[in-house]
């Protein structure tokens, strides 16, 4: 089975030079964009928010005002 996969990979055409680097950069940029998107949240006007940590639970001493938070 492993030999069949190696044979198949050998028959595929090689991509242009730098394709591996470009793919790594694209994946890295995608990971950073996902991390930023998941770490930003908005508290609507007229509301307050408390911070919830999956490890420590609710942190009631941290009350967040309205606006964009990271």
Protein Blocks (a to p, Z undefined) as FASTA:
>chain_A
ZZmmmmmmmmpccddehklmmmmmmmmmmmmmmmmmmmpccddehiacddddfklopafk
lccdedddZZ
